[in-house]
Amino acid sequence: MLIKSKNNTKKATFSFRPDFIATSVTTIDFEYLISLGVSTCFVDLDGTVVSRGTFEVDKQLAHALKNSGLDIKIATNRPRSRSLKELKNDLSASGVIHPQGIFGKPSKKYLRSALKEYGLKPHEVVMIGDRFIQDILGANRSSVYSLLVYKLGSSHGKVDSLLSKFEHRMTIKFEQSYSKID
Ligand SMILES: [Mg+2]
């Protein structure tokens, strides 16, 4: 896991730069996050813990989340379904954050109402996701720690493929100025 800056005081910013970058959920340094005061993780589904539109969770990944020491909540724009409930169990998650009417990720309302509902302060939460707009920008503008993971699975369609390639290039570029955690 890489870190943007050692002096990680979190302020609300309109920024696409994640606070942390990890190649996968399995390589996240959860102990380090806990040392910052993080107690809860909001985790994206598609491209982060499962391939787009699927419900199959990798065992190692589920194990990493279960043993993270953090309370896990799924943060998704997906609609409610029985399969989503099963996914919640597979991920040892204690809740699912759904869009508030039309306000899904990356709206401020989406994360702010979740923080309010669970009685959490922004700096107690890390948002883990694979998308710069939905996950990283959404977290940064709400003062929630942002952690970008490399996208899981393949892209769907031309536009998604182009966006994913662009995001991957941006990730590599950001990584050059990030450092390892001691
Ligand atoms: Mg995603």
Backbone and ligand atoms as CSV (ligand in chain L), in Angstrom:
chain,resi,resn,atom,element,x,y,z
A,1,MET,N,N,0.851,-1.202,0.000
A,1,MET,CA,C,0.000,0.000,0.000
A,1,MET,C,C,0.881,1.245,0.000
A,2,LEU,N,N,0.535,2.204,-0.831
A,2,LEU,CA,C,1.297,3.455,-0.920
A,2,LEU,C,C,0.494,4.602,-0.313
A,3,ILE,N,N,1.232,5.617,0.145
A,3,ILE,CA,C,0.591,6.738,0.820
A,3,ILE,C,C,0.969,8.055,0.134
A,4,LYS,N,N,-0.008,8.977,0.058
A,4,LYS,CA,C,0.224,10.255,-0.633
A,4,LYS,C,C,1.219,11.097,0.140
A,5,SER,N,N,0.983,11.226,1.436
A,5,SER,CA,C,1.846,12.078,2.243
A,5,SER,C,C,1.828,11.593,3.681
A,6,LYS,N,N,2.957,11.694,4.333
A,6,LYS,CA,C,3.039,11.205,5.717
A,6,LYS,C,C,2.211,12.087,6.653
A,7,ASN,N,N,2.131,13.371,6.272
A,7,ASN,CA,C,1.363,14.315,7.077
A,7,ASN,C,C,-0.082,14.296,6.587
A,8,ASN,N,N,-0.817,13.303,7.064
A,8,ASN,CA,C,-2.124,13.056,6.465
A,8,ASN,C,C,-3.293,13.664,7.230
A,9,THR,N,N,-3.286,14.988,7.354
A,9,THR,CA,C,-4.455,15.610,7.967
A,9,THR,C,C,-5.500,15.766,6.879
A,10,LYS,N,N,-6.667,15.265,7.146
A,10,LYS,CA,C,-7.689,15.174,6.109
A,10,LYS,C,C,-8.590,16.407,6.089
A,11,LYS,N,N,-8.629,17.070,4.933
A,11,LYS,CA,C,-9.526,18.219,4.762
A,11,LYS,C,C,-10.393,17.950,3.539
A,12,ALA,N,N,-11.562,18.582,3.499
A,12,ALA,CA,C,-12.430,18.391,2.343
A,12,ALA,C,C,-11.830,19.104,1.139
A,13,THR,N,N,-11.579,18.370,0.062
A,13,THR,CA,C,-11.033,18.986,-1.151
A,13,THR,C,C,-11.715,18.390,-2.372
A,14,PHE,N,N,-11.794,19.189,-3.435
A,14,PHE,CA,C,-12.312,18.669,-4.696
A,14,PHE,C,C,-11.112,18.096,-5.442
A,15,SER,N,N,-10.751,16.876,-5.109
A,15,SER,CA,C,-9.518,16.311,-5.652
A,15,SER,C,C,-9.702,14.847,-6.017
A,16,PHE,N,N,-8.995,14.458,-7.078
A,16,PHE,CA,C,-9.033,13.063,-7.528
A,16,PHE,C,C,-7.863,12.258,-6.975
A,17,ARG,N,N,-7.011,12.908,-6.183
A,17,ARG,CA,C,-5.839,12.195,-5.646
A,17,ARG,C,C,-6.225,11.373,-4.428
A,18,PRO,N,N,-6.055,10.053,-4.507
A,18,PRO,CA,C,-6.393,9.233,-3.330
A,18,PRO,C,C,-5.353,9.422,-2.225
A,19,ASP,N,N,-5.755,9.237,-0.974
A,19,ASP,CA,C,-4.797,9.297,0.132
A,19,ASP,C,C,-3.883,8.076,0.099
A,20,PHE,N,N,-4.433,6.962,-0.362
A,20,PHE,CA,C,-3.672,5.706,-0.407
A,20,PHE,C,C,-3.957,4.973,-1.717
A,21,ILE,N,N,-2.992,4.176,-2.155
A,21,ILE,CA,C,-3.194,3.319,-3.334
A,21,ILE,C,C,-2.731,1.907,-2.971
A,22,ALA,N,N,-3.562,0.914,-3.290
A,22,ALA,CA,C,-3.173,-0.490,-3.080
A,22,ALA,C,C,-3.507,-1.274,-4.342
A,23,THR,N,N,-2.719,-2.306,-4.630
A,23,THR,CA,C,-2.971,-3.092,-5.838
A,23,THR,C,C,-4.258,-3.902,-5.714
A,24,SER,N,N,-4.645,-4.211,-4.464
A,24,SER,CA,C,-5.849,-5.003,-4.226
A,24,SER,C,C,-6.278,-4.807,-2.767
A,25,VAL,N,N,-7.486,-5.186,-2.456
A,25,VAL,CA,C,-7.953,-5.121,-1.057
A,25,VAL,C,C,-7.049,-5.984,-0.167
A,26,THR,N,N,-6.484,-7.053,-0.769
A,26,THR,CA,C,-5.650,-7.966,0.019
A,26,THR,C,C,-4.287,-7.365,0.395
A,27,THR,N,N,-3.896,-6.269,-0.244
A,27,THR,CA,C,-2.586,-5.669,0.081
A,27,THR,C,C,-2.726,-4.367,0.884
A,28,ILE,N,N,-3.926,-4.112,1.390
A,28,ILE,CA,C,-4.143,-2.908,2.207
A,28,ILE,C,C,-3.536,-3.111,3.593
A,29,ASP,N,N,-2.850,-2.079,4.091
A,29,ASP,CA,C,-2.279,-2.130,5.439
A,29,ASP,C,C,-3.338,-1.609,6.419
A,30,PHE,N,N,-4.220,-2.483,6.862
A,30,PHE,CA,C,-5.329,-2.068,7.728
A,30,PHE,C,C,-4.825,-1.566,9.084
A,31,GLU,N,N,-3.736,-2.162,9.561
A,31,GLU,CA,C,-3.173,-1.714,10.845
A,31,GLU,C,C,-2.792,-0.250,10.781
A,32,TYR,N,N,-2.212,0.148,9.661
A,32,TYR,CA,C,-1.817,1.550,9.504
A,32,TYR,C,C,-3.060,2.454,9.535
A,33,LEU,N,N,-4.095,2.044,8.853
A,33,LEU,CA,C,-5.336,2.842,8.821
A,33,LEU,C,C,-5.902,2.983,10.232
A,34,ILE,N,N,-5.870,1.894,10.987
A,34,ILE,CA,C,-6.370,1.922,12.364
A,34,ILE,C,C,-5.526,2.880,13.206
A,35,SER,N,N,-4.216,2.917,12.944
A,35,SER,CA,C,-3.329,3.823,13.703
A,35,SER,C,C,-3.670,5.287,13.432
A,36,LEU,N,N,-4.341,5.563,12.308
A,36,LEU,CA,C,-4.764,6.939,12.001
A,36,LEU,C,C,-6.089,7.300,12.675
A,37,GLY,N,N,-6.727,6.307,13.273
A,37,GLY,CA,C,-8.014,6.553,13.924
A,37,GLY,C,C,-9.208,6.067,13.115
A,38,VAL,N,N,-8.917,5.329,12.038
A,38,VAL,CA,C,-10.003,4.810,11.196
A,38,VAL,C,C,-10.636,3.597,11.887
A,39,SER,N,N,-11.968,3.583,11.947
A,39,SER,CA,C,-12.673,2.458,12.577
A,39,SER,C,C,-13.559,1.706,11.591
A,40,THR,N,N,-13.869,2.363,10.478
A,40,THR,CA,C,-14.881,1.820,9.572
A,40,THR,C,C,-14.420,1.953,8.132
A,41,CYS,N,N,-14.740,0.952,7.324
A,41,CYS,CA,C,-14.449,1.120,5.906
A,41,CYS,C,C,-15.720,0.994,5.099
A,42,PHE,N,N,-15.891,1.947,4.188
A,42,PHE,CA,C,-16.971,1.905,3.208
A,42,PHE,C,C,-16.336,1.311,1.961
A,43,VAL,N,N,-16.824,0.172,1.543
A,43,VAL,CA,C,-16.168,-0.489,0.412
A,43,VAL,C,C,-17.084,-0.602,-0.800
A,44,ASP,N,N,-16.548,-0.185,-1.933
A,44,ASP,CA,C,-17.250,-0.279,-3.207
A,44,ASP,C,C,-17.305,-1.753,-3.628
A,45,LEU,N,N,-18.266,-2.111,-4.472
A,45,LEU,CA,C,-18.360,-3.509,-4.925
A,45,LEU,C,C,-17.686,-3.735,-6.269
A,46,ASP,N,N,-18.308,-3.163,-7.333
A,46,ASP,CA,C,-17.871,-3.476,-8.698
A,46,ASP,C,C,-16.458,-2.985,-9.008
A,47,GLY,N,N,-15.595,-3.912,-9.368
A,47,GLY,CA,C,-14.218,-3.551,-9.714
A,47,GLY,C,C,-13.327,-3.452,-8.489
A,48,THR,N,N,-13.934,-3.528,-7.287
A,48,THR,CA,C,-13.151,-3.420,-6.047
A,48,THR,C,C,-13.103,-4.754,-5.308
A,49,VAL,N,N,-14.282,-5.331,-5.045
A,49,VAL,CA,C,-14.302,-6.655,-4.398
A,49,VAL,C,C,-14.841,-7.748,-5.316
A,50,VAL,N,N,-15.580,-7.353,-6.342
A,50,VAL,CA,C,-16.064,-8.336,-7.330
A,50,VAL,C,C,-15.891,-7.764,-8.744
A,51,SER,N,N,-15.846,-8.651,-9.755
A,51,SER,CA,C,-15.843,-8.181,-11.135
A,51,SER,C,C,-17.209,-7.588,-11.413
A,52,ARG,N,N,-17.245,-6.606,-12.289
A,52,ARG,CA,C,-18.462,-5.862,-12.578
A,52,ARG,C,C,-19.720,-6.731,-12.725
A,53,GLY,N,N,-20.758,-6.414,-11.954
A,53,GLY,CA,C,-22.057,-7.060,-12.094
A,53,GLY,C,C,-22.132,-8.471,-11.525
A,54,THR,N,N,-21.034,-8.984,-10.969
A,54,THR,CA,C,-21.056,-10.350,-10.447
A,54,THR,C,C,-21.221,-10.338,-8.924
A,55,PHE,N,N,-21.351,-11.519,-8.343
A,55,PHE,CA,C,-21.558,-11.613,-6.901
A,55,PHE,C,C,-20.564,-12.570,-6.252
A,56,GLU,N,N,-19.549,-12.964,-7.007
A,56,GLU,CA,C,-18.561,-13.928,-6.508
A,56,GLU,C,C,-17.395,-13.208,-5.854
A,57,VAL,N,N,-17.190,-13.472,-4.559
A,57,VAL,CA,C,-16.066,-12.838,-3.867
A,57,VAL,C,C,-14.916,-13.826,-3.717
A,58,ASP,N,N,-13.732,-13.384,-4.054
A,58,ASP,CA,C,-12.523,-14.162,-3.883
A,58,ASP,C,C,-12.316,-14.443,-2.388
A,59,LYS,N,N,-11.932,-15.678,-2.057
A,59,LYS,CA,C,-11.817,-16.073,-0.634
A,59,LYS,C,C,-10.770,-15.257,0.119
A,60,GLN,N,N,-9.641,-15.039,-0.538
A,60,GLN,CA,C,-8.548,-14.277,0.100
A,60,GLN,C,C,-8.995,-12.862,0.424
A,61,LEU,N,N,-9.763,-12.310,-0.511
A,61,LEU,CA,C,-10.240,-10.940,-0.335
A,61,LEU,C,C,-11.247,-10.857,0.820
A,62,ALA,N,N,-12.157,-11.820,0.857
A,62,ALA,CA,C,-13.141,-11.858,1.942
A,62,ALA,C,C,-12.434,-12.020,3.284
A,63,HIS,N,N,-11.388,-12.831,3.305
A,63,HIS,CA,C,-10.601,-13.078,4.512
A,63,HIS,C,C,-9.913,-11.792,4.969
A,64,ALA,N,N,-9.357,-11.055,4.019
A,64,ALA,CA,C,-8.658,-9.802,4.342
A,64,ALA,C,C,-9.617,-8.804,4.992
A,65,LEU,N,N,-10.823,-8.707,4.467
A,65,LEU,CA,C,-11.802,-7.754,5.034
A,65,LEU,C,C,-12.260,-8.211,6.412
A,66,LYS,N,N,-12.502,-9.513,6.530
A,66,LYS,CA,C,-12.991,-10.062,7.799
A,66,LYS,C,C,-11.980,-9.833,8.921
A,67,ASN,N,N,-10.697,-9.915,8.572
A,67,ASN,CA,C,-9.641,-9.768,9.586
A,67,ASN,C,C,-9.016,-8.377,9.610
A,68,SER,N,N,-9.698,-7.424,8.988
A,68,SER,CA,C,-9.131,-6.070,8.883
A,68,SER,C,C,-9.135,-5.337,10.218
A,69,GLY,N,N,-10.027,-5.739,11.121
A,69,GLY,CA,C,-10.170,-4.998,12.372
A,69,GLY,C,C,-11.076,-3.791,12.212
A,70,LEU,N,N,-11.608,-3.604,11.020
A,70,LEU,CA,C,-12.515,-2.475,10.759
A,70,LEU,C,C,-13.941,-2.968,10.596
A,71,ASP,N,N,-14.880,-2.074,10.895
A,71,ASP,CA,C,-16.280,-2.364,10.614
A,71,ASP,C,C,-16.482,-2.131,9.113
A,72,ILE,N,N,-17.083,-3.095,8.431
A,72,ILE,CA,C,-17.226,-3.015,6.974
A,72,ILE,C,C,-18.652,-2.642,6.594
A,73,LYS,N,N,-18.785,-1.627,5.744
A,73,LYS,CA,C,-20.098,-1.294,5.172
A,73,LYS,C,C,-19.917,-1.251,3.654
A,74,ILE,N,N,-20.854,-1.838,2.945
A,74,ILE,CA,C,-20.793,-1.812,1.485
A,74,ILE,C,C,-21.347,-0.473,0.998
A,75,ALA,N,N,-20.589,0.211,0.144
A,75,ALA,CA,C,-21.045,1.491,-0.422
A,75,ALA,C,C,-21.236,1.306,-1.910
A,76,THR,N,N,-22.492,1.204,-2.326
A,76,THR,CA,C,-22.754,0.876,-3.733
A,76,THR,C,C,-23.912,1.681,-4.301
A,77,ASN,N,N,-23.891,1.851,-5.623
A,77,ASN,CA,C,-25.038,2.455,-6.312
A,77,ASN,C,C,-25.955,1.351,-6.859
A,78,ARG,N,N,-25.629,0.100,-6.557
A,78,ARG,CA,C,-26.469,-1.023,-7.020
A,78,ARG,C,C,-27.810,-1.015,-6.279
A,79,PRO,N,N,-28.877,-1.470,-6.951
A,79,PRO,CA,C,-30.171,-1.554,-6.257
A,79,PRO,C,C,-30.199,-2.710,-5.253
A,80,ARG,N,N,-31.175,-2.673,-4.340
A,80,ARG,CA,C,-31.325,-3.747,-3.355
A,80,ARG,C,C,-31.674,-5.052,-4.051
A,81,SER,N,N,-31.138,-6.167,-3.566
A,81,SER,CA,C,-31.482,-7.479,-4.119
A,81,SER,C,C,-31.077,-8.551,-3.135
A,82,ARG,N,N,-31.590,-9.754,-3.374
A,82,ARG,CA,C,-31.238,-10.862,-2.488
A,82,ARG,C,C,-29.744,-11.188,-2.627
A,83,SER,N,N,-29.246,-11.138,-3.869
A,83,SER,CA,C,-27.828,-11.441,-4.086
A,83,SER,C,C,-26.932,-10.454,-3.356
A,84,LEU,N,N,-27.393,-9.209,-3.258
A,84,LEU,CA,C,-26.617,-8.189,-2.549
A,84,LEU,C,C,-26.553,-8.530,-1.057
A,85,LYS,N,N,-27.652,-9.060,-0.552
A,85,LYS,CA,C,-27.681,-9.482,0.866
A,85,LYS,C,C,-26.677,-10.600,1.112
A,86,GLU,N,N,-26.612,-11.537,0.169
A,86,GLU,CA,C,-25.657,-12.647,0.298
A,86,GLU,C,C,-24.224,-12.127,0.245
A,87,LEU,N,N,-24.016,-11.147,-0.636
A,87,LEU,CA,C,-22.700,-10.538,-0.772
A,87,LEU,C,C,-22.288,-9.863,0.534
A,88,LYS,N,N,-23.272,-9.281,1.195
A,88,LYS,CA,C,-23.028,-8.624,2.488
A,88,LYS,C,C,-22.500,-9.650,3.497
A,89,ASN,N,N,-23.096,-10.808,3.512
A,89,ASN,CA,C,-22.620,-11.883,4.397
A,89,ASN,C,C,-21.214,-12.328,4.020
A,90,ASP,N,N,-21.000,-12.535,2.710
A,90,ASP,CA,C,-19.692,-13.003,2.240
A,90,ASP,C,C,-18.581,-12.032,2.626
A,91,LEU,N,N,-18.921,-10.754,2.698
A,91,LEU,CA,C,-17.898,-9.734,2.988
A,91,LEU,C,C,-17.837,-9.385,4.473
A,92,SER,N,N,-18.609,-10.092,5.292
A,92,SER,CA,C,-18.701,-9.808,6.730
A,92,SER,C,C,-19.055,-8.351,6.974
A,93,ALA,N,N,-19.922,-7.804,6.127
A,93,ALA,CA,C,-20.299,-6.386,6.250
A,93,ALA,C,C,-21.462,-6.233,7.217
A,94,SER,N,N,-21.469,-5.118,7.944
A,94,SER,CA,C,-22.544,-4.890,8.913
A,94,SER,C,C,-23.647,-4.000,8.332
A,95,GLY,N,N,-23.453,-3.506,7.133
A,95,GLY,CA,C,-24.485,-2.658,6.530
A,95,GLY,C,C,-24.215,-2.401,5.061
A,96,VAL,N,N,-25.247,-1.892,4.376
A,96,VAL,CA,C,-25.114,-1.507,2.967
A,96,VAL,C,C,-25.605,-0.067,2.822
A,97,ILE,N,N,-24.791,0.770,2.187
A,97,ILE,CA,C,-25.188,2.156,1.955
A,97,ILE,C,C,-25.718,2.266,0.527
A,98,HIS,N,N,-27.007,2.562,0.417
A,98,HIS,CA,C,-27.643,2.690,-0.894
A,98,HIS,C,C,-27.763,4.165,-1.256
A,99,PRO,N,N,-27.971,4.468,-2.546
A,99,PRO,CA,C,-28.191,5.868,-2.923
A,99,PRO,C,C,-29.401,6.453,-2.188
A,100,GLN,N,N,-29.321,7.755,-1.870
A,100,GLN,CA,C,-30.435,8.463,-1.238
A,100,GLN,C,C,-31.274,9.065,-2.362
A,101,GLY,N,N,-32.284,8.372,-2.823
A,101,GLY,CA,C,-33.050,8.827,-3.978
A,101,GLY,C,C,-32.129,8.873,-5.180
A,102,ILE,N,N,-31.974,10.087,-5.751
A,102,ILE,CA,C,-31.075,10.194,-6.916
A,102,ILE,C,C,-29.635,10.434,-6.492
A,103,PHE,N,N,-29.406,10.583,-5.183
A,103,PHE,CA,C,-28.052,10.922,-4.720
A,103,PHE,C,C,-27.232,9.678,-4.388
A,104,GLY,N,N,-26.490,9.209,-5.381
A,104,GLY,CA,C,-25.570,8.096,-5.163
A,104,GLY,C,C,-24.156,8.628,-5.085
A,105,LYS,N,N,-23.170,7.734,-5.153
A,105,LYS,CA,C,-21.779,8.189,-5.226
A,105,LYS,C,C,-21.605,8.952,-6.536
A,106,PRO,N,N,-20.883,10.052,-6.666
A,106,PRO,CA,C,-20.016,10.662,-5.650
A,106,PRO,C,C,-20.653,11.876,-4.946
A,107,SER,N,N,-21.964,11.930,-4.839
A,107,SER,CA,C,-22.576,13.118,-4.224
A,107,SER,C,C,-22.198,13.207,-2.741
A,108,LYS,N,N,-22.137,14.452,-2.257
A,108,LYS,CA,C,-21.804,14.661,-0.842
A,108,LYS,C,C,-22.886,14.053,0.031
A,109,LYS,N,N,-24.121,14.173,-0.440
A,109,LYS,CA,C,-25.262,13.699,0.350
A,109,LYS,C,C,-25.148,12.201,0.643
A,110,TYR,N,N,-24.642,11.470,-0.325
A,110,TYR,CA,C,-24.530,10.007,-0.177
A,110,TYR,C,C,-23.672,9.645,1.043
A,111,LEU,N,N,-22.449,10.176,1.101
A,111,LEU,CA,C,-21.565,9.822,2.222
A,111,LEU,C,C,-21.975,10.513,3.511
A,112,ARG,N,N,-22.394,11.771,3.401
A,112,ARG,CA,C,-22.753,12.510,4.620
A,112,ARG,C,C,-23.932,11.870,5.347
A,113,SER,N,N,-24.928,11.410,4.598
A,113,SER,CA,C,-26.062,10.798,5.288
A,113,SER,C,C,-25.667,9.456,5.891
A,114,ALA,N,N,-24.706,8.770,5.248
A,114,ALA,CA,C,-24.217,7.503,5.824
A,114,ALA,C,C,-23.459,7.777,7.119
A,115,LEU,N,N,-22.620,8.816,7.135
A,115,LEU,CA,C,-21.858,9.164,8.347
A,115,LEU,C,C,-22.821,9.487,9.482
A,116,LYS,N,N,-23.854,10.242,9.134
A,116,LYS,CA,C,-24.841,10.643,10.136
A,116,LYS,C,C,-25.580,9.415,10.678
A,117,GLU,N,N,-26.010,8.562,9.774
A,117,GLU,CA,C,-26.780,7.373,10.171
A,117,GLU,C,C,-25.981,6.482,11.130
A,118,TYR,N,N,-24.684,6.339,10.861
A,118,TYR,CA,C,-23.872,5.445,11.687
A,118,TYR,C,C,-23.130,6.171,12.815
A,119,GLY,N,N,-23.365,7.482,12.936
A,119,GLY,CA,C,-22.732,8.254,14.011
A,119,GLY,C,C,-21.212,8.289,13.897
A,120,LEU,N,N,-20.716,8.458,12.667
A,120,LEU,CA,C,-19.270,8.455,12.425
A,120,LEU,C,C,-18.777,9.831,12.015
A,121,LYS,N,N,-17.519,10.139,12.395
A,121,LYS,CA,C,-16.879,11.363,11.912
A,121,LYS,C,C,-16.136,11.001,10.627
A,122,PRO,N,N,-15.985,11.957,9.690
A,122,PRO,CA,C,-15.350,11.629,8.405
A,122,PRO,C,C,-13.979,10.974,8.536
A,123,HIS,N,N,-13.139,11.468,9.472
A,123,HIS,CA,C,-11.773,10.918,9.569
A,123,HIS,C,C,-11.729,9.538,10.232
A,124,GLU,N,N,-12.894,9.019,10.638
A,124,GLU,CA,C,-12.952,7.649,11.176
A,124,GLU,C,C,-13.236,6.629,10.068
A,125,VAL,N,N,-13.390,7.150,8.840
A,125,VAL,CA,C,-13.820,6.277,7.743
A,125,VAL,C,C,-12.827,6.313,6.588
A,126,VAL,N,N,-12.596,5.137,5.998
A,126,VAL,CA,C,-11.844,5.079,4.749
A,126,VAL,C,C,-12.780,4.535,3.677
A,127,MET,N,N,-12.814,5.226,2.527
A,127,MET,CA,C,-13.608,4.752,1.392
A,127,MET,C,C,-12.659,4.016,0.453
A,128,ILE,N,N,-12.970,2.746,0.183
A,128,ILE,CA,C,-12.125,1.929,-0.699
A,128,ILE,C,C,-12.854,1.710,-2.016
A,129,GLY,N,N,-12.214,2.065,-3.131
A,129,GLY,CA,C,-12.879,1.880,-4.420
A,129,GLY,C,C,-11.914,1.933,-5.587
A,130,ASP,N,N,-12.435,1.630,-6.772
A,130,ASP,CA,C,-11.596,1.568,-7.976
A,130,ASP,C,C,-11.819,2.745,-8.916
A,131,ARG,N,N,-12.788,3.629,-8.604
A,131,ARG,CA,C,-13.106,4.720,-9.538
A,131,ARG,C,C,-12.716,6.084,-8.973
A,132,PHE,N,N,-12.056,6.879,-9.822
A,132,PHE,CA,C,-11.630,8.214,-9.376
A,132,PHE,C,C,-12.815,9.130,-9.085
A,133,ILE,N,N,-13.840,9.072,-9.907
A,133,ILE,CA,C,-14.958,10.004,-9.701
A,133,ILE,C,C,-15.876,9.520,-8.589
A,134,GLN,N,N,-16.422,8.326,-8.730
A,134,GLN,CA,C,-17.394,7.841,-7.745
A,134,GLN,C,C,-16.801,7.656,-6.353
A,135,ASP,N,N,-15.620,7.051,-6.275
A,135,ASP,CA,C,-15.087,6.657,-4.972
A,135,ASP,C,C,-14.113,7.677,-4.376
A,136,ILE,N,N,-13.120,8.089,-5.155
A,136,ILE,CA,C,-12.050,8.947,-4.609
A,136,ILE,C,C,-12.528,10.391,-4.442
A,137,LEU,N,N,-13.063,10.966,-5.505
A,137,LEU,CA,C,-13.571,12.337,-5.404
A,137,LEU,C,C,-14.674,12.413,-4.349
A,138,GLY,N,N,-15.562,11.417,-4.376
A,138,GLY,CA,C,-16.672,11.379,-3.416
A,138,GLY,C,C,-16.180,11.417,-1.976
A,139,ALA,N,N,-15.126,10.651,-1.691
A,139,ALA,CA,C,-14.576,10.607,-0.331
A,139,ALA,C,C,-13.849,11.911,-0.008
A,140,ASN,N,N,-13.002,12.368,-0.930
A,140,ASN,CA,C,-12.192,13.569,-0.663
A,140,ASN,C,C,-13.045,14.802,-0.381
A,141,ARG,N,N,-14.142,14.954,-1.088
A,141,ARG,CA,C,-14.959,16.151,-0.870
A,141,ARG,C,C,-15.785,16.050,0.408
A,142,SER,N,N,-15.795,14.876,1.033
A,142,SER,CA,C,-16.511,14.715,2.304
A,142,SER,C,C,-15.548,14.529,3.475
A,143,SER,N,N,-14.250,14.761,3.257
A,143,SER,CA,C,-13.193,14.587,4.290
A,143,SER,C,C,-13.041,13.161,4.767
A,144,VAL,N,N,-13.502,12.208,3.981
A,144,VAL,CA,C,-13.327,10.789,4.311
A,144,VAL,C,C,-12.006,10.335,3.652
A,145,TYR,N,N,-11.204,9.511,4.345
A,145,TYR,CA,C,-9.971,9.004,3.728
A,145,TYR,C,C,-10.317,8.225,2.462
A,146,SER,N,N,-9.479,8.398,1.426
A,146,SER,CA,C,-9.757,7.732,0.150
A,146,SER,C,C,-8.651,6.747,-0.185
A,147,LEU,N,N,-9.051,5.534,-0.549
A,147,LEU,CA,C,-8.076,4.493,-0.882
A,147,LEU,C,C,-8.451,3.867,-2.218
A,148,LEU,N,N,-7.573,4.041,-3.195
A,148,LEU,CA,C,-7.821,3.513,-4.536
A,148,LEU,C,C,-7.198,2.129,-4.686
A,149,VAL,N,N,-7.973,1.187,-5.219
A,149,VAL,CA,C,-7.399,-0.127,-5.551
A,149,VAL,C,C,-7.422,-0.311,-7.071
A,150,TYR,N,N,-6.495,-1.125,-7.563
A,150,TYR,CA,C,-6.500,-1.450,-8.994
A,150,TYR,C,C,-7.808,-2.174,-9.303
A,151,LYS,N,N,-8.358,-1.859,-10.468
A,151,LYS,CA,C,-9.645,-2.440,-10.863
A,151,LYS,C,C,-9.578,-3.960,-11.002
A,152,LEU,N,N,-10.620,-4.594,-10.466
A,152,LEU,CA,C,-10.731,-6.055,-10.527
A,152,LEU,C,C,-11.586,-6.428,-11.742
A,153,GLY,N,N,-11.135,-7.389,-12.533
A,153,GLY,CA,C,-11.932,-7.845,-13.672
A,153,GLY,C,C,-11.757,-6.947,-14.881
A,154,SER,N,N,-12.488,-7.271,-15.945
A,154,SER,CA,C,-12.318,-6.528,-17.193
A,154,SER,C,C,-13.384,-5.459,-17.354
A,155,SER,N,N,-13.161,-4.560,-18.317
A,155,SER,CA,C,-14.094,-3.459,-18.568
A,155,SER,C,C,-15.269,-3.937,-19.399
A,156,HIS,N,N,-16.353,-3.158,-19.355
A,156,HIS,CA,C,-17.550,-3.494,-20.133
A,156,HIS,C,C,-17.807,-2.414,-21.166
A,157,GLY,N,N,-17.535,-2.709,-22.431
A,157,GLY,CA,C,-17.819,-1.745,-23.497
A,157,GLY,C,C,-16.671,-0.775,-23.710
A,158,LYS,N,N,-16.813,-0.006,-24.824
A,158,LYS,CA,C,-15.727,0.880,-25.265
A,158,LYS,C,C,-15.466,2.027,-24.301
A,159,VAL,N,N,-16.537,2.689,-23.880
A,159,VAL,CA,C,-16.380,3.867,-23.021
A,159,VAL,C,C,-15.727,3.464,-21.704
A,160,ASP,N,N,-16.217,2.370,-21.136
A,160,ASP,CA,C,-15.679,1.883,-19.867
A,160,ASP,C,C,-14.219,1.486,-20.018
A,161,SER,N,N,-13.914,0.863,-21.145
A,161,SER,CA,C,-12.546,0.429,-21.405
A,161,SER,C,C,-11.607,1.635,-21.500
A,162,LEU,N,N,-12.058,2.692,-22.198
A,162,LEU,CA,C,-11.246,3.907,-22.328
A,162,LEU,C,C,-11.039,4.564,-20.972
A,163,LEU,N,N,-12.126,4.662,-20.215
A,163,LEU,CA,C,-12.061,5.279,-18.887
A,163,LEU,C,C,-11.118,4.482,-17.977
A,164,SER,N,N,-11.239,3.165,-18.049
A,164,SER,CA,C,-10.400,2.314,-17.203
A,164,SER,C,C,-8.923,2.467,-17.550
A,165,LYS,N,N,-8.621,2.563,-18.857
A,165,LYS,CA,C,-7.228,2.743,-19.286
A,165,LYS,C,C,-6.707,4.086,-18.779
A,166,PHE,N,N,-7.537,5.111,-18.891
A,166,PHE,CA,C,-7.157,6.444,-18.421
A,166,PHE,C,C,-6.909,6.429,-16.912
A,167,GLU,N,N,-7.810,5.761,-16.195
A,167,GLU,CA,C,-7.671,5.680,-14.737
A,167,GLU,C,C,-6.393,4.931,-14.356
A,168,HIS,N,N,-6.094,3.886,-15.105
A,168,HIS,CA,C,-4.888,3.114,-14.794
A,168,HIS,C,C,-3.636,3.973,-14.996
A,169,ARG,N,N,-3.626,4.762,-16.094
A,169,ARG,CA,C,-2.475,5.646,-16.354
A,169,ARG,C,C,-2.332,6.676,-15.245
A,170,MET,N,N,-3.483,7.222,-14.808
A,170,MET,CA,C,-3.461,8.213,-13.724
A,170,MET,C,C,-2.918,7.591,-12.431
A,171,THR,N,N,-3.320,6.357,-12.185
A,171,THR,CA,C,-2.878,5.661,-10.971
A,171,THR,C,C,-1.361,5.509,-10.973
A,172,ILE,N,N,-0.822,5.063,-12.112
A,172,ILE,CA,C,0.630,4.858,-12.233
A,172,ILE,C,C,1.354,6.194,-12.019
A,173,LYS,N,N,0.778,7.266,-12.598
A,173,LYS,CA,C,1.387,8.596,-12.477
A,173,LYS,C,C,1.392,9.044,-11.008
A,174,PHE,N,N,0.264,8.884,-10.360
A,174,PHE,CA,C,0.181,9.266,-8.939
A,174,PHE,C,C,1.200,8.478,-8.118
A,175,GLU,N,N,1.284,7.190,-8.410
A,175,GLU,CA,C,2.157,6.308,-7.616
A,175,GLU,C,C,3.606,6.790,-7.575
A,176,GLN,N,N,4.035,7.473,-8.657
A,176,GLN,CA,C,5.430,7.937,-8.713
A,176,GLN,C,C,5.759,8.936,-7.609
A,177,SER,N,N,4.731,9.676,-7.152
A,177,SER,CA,C,5.007,10.665,-6.108
A,177,SER,C,C,4.568,10.170,-4.719
A,178,TYR,N,N,4.079,8.929,-4.646
A,178,TYR,CA,C,3.653,8.365,-3.359
A,178,TYR,C,C,4.806,7.588,-2.739
A,179,SER,N,N,4.689,7.342,-1.439
A,179,SER,CA,C,5.756,6.577,-0.804
A,179,SER,C,C,5.204,5.364,-0.054
A,180,LYS,N,N,6.116,4.449,0.266
A,180,LYS,CA,C,5.722,3.254,1.014
A,180,LYS,C,C,5.568,3.608,2.482
A,181,ILE,N,N,4.738,2.852,3.176
A,181,ILE,CA,C,4.593,3.062,4.623
A,181,ILE,C,C,5.734,2.318,5.322
A,182,ASP,N,N,6.402,2.992,6.255
A,182,ASP,CA,C,7.544,2.345,6.940
A,182,ASP,C,C,7.069,1.218,7.827
L,1,MG,MG,MG,-16.363,0.302,-8.647
